[in-house]
């Protein structure tokens, strides 16, 4: 079969399942962006209770508003960061965090209710049920991880959440998104397309880009957790140096990778640069080696998404992390992940023509 030939027609149930999964993935993408806005505005600690069912409704009385505001005034963030904040100001940060949590609940419903309907109608392949059940469980775990992260911000010596828990929360969101998109792509294109001779180099480059760019995203979580983007607001040098002073100040040395602002920001820059160069190499190889089709488009799309994300990262840094730009930078990371998934799926092996 010629490279990138159109696969056999996907059956209608598979298309329906794929569209549903892509819709849920889009909701997760929006959730990542909303989470970025919540973090950047300092709204994440405004709700100090985890009430999965009762918390669906916002405060409905003045007494309830006063109770929640009173809880907020007991934590260090209020005393150190928002001292003097009145009820009107509290409501502004409350609504963003409430919307973030509500959107998470809606994602759960958007996944569970159609899944039950598809299962009842016999439209879900038996082999897919364990994966979909696991995704639902992981989605529930993500809610618990989110509360675990928020609760760390109530500790006596903190005005923000633990960077480690923030990265765990972000990493789970990216994992859920990737699993949803990959499953949808496998329903839409169940058989891999043979690659032309010499495309093995491209597959290796795509795997290298994936590792580097995922590491960049997780490193960005530590940048966010430490508020490292508010320092060293020059590029490409950091206070006039390529490697900033104080890179290895902490002991033991490994702590610098996750707790030292200078090291964390430098590592994020370095990983982004290396990952960007490899991604641009994928785009170049795809342009040279592949005929027009899905795999070639994915190569070029990855190159474009990474270039855009790199420029957004520089702008975010130079402008000292305005909320709208920081949120856009976090959302565009999911675009980069999307392009990686499209590329890896288009390049996947199909030994002997077997279904992947």
Secondary structure, DSSP 4 states (H G I P E B T S, - for coil): --TTPPPPPPPHHHHHHHHHHHHHHHHHHHHHHHHHHHHHTT-TTS-----TTGGGSPP-SHHHHHHHHHHHTTSHHHHHTSTT--HHHHHHHHHHHHHHHHHHHHHHHHHHHHHHHHHHTT-S-HHHHHHHHHHHHHHHHHHHHHHHHHHHTTSTT-SS--HHHHHHHHHHHHHHHHHHHHHHHHHHS-SPPPPPTTTHHHHHHHHHHHHHHHHHHHHHHHHHHTTGGGS---SSSBTTBSS-TTTT-SSSGGGHHHH-HHHHHHHHHHHHHHHHHHHHHHHHHHHHH--SSHHHHHHHHHHHHHHHHHHHHHHHHHTT--HHHHHHHHHHHHHHHHHHHHHHHHH---GGG---
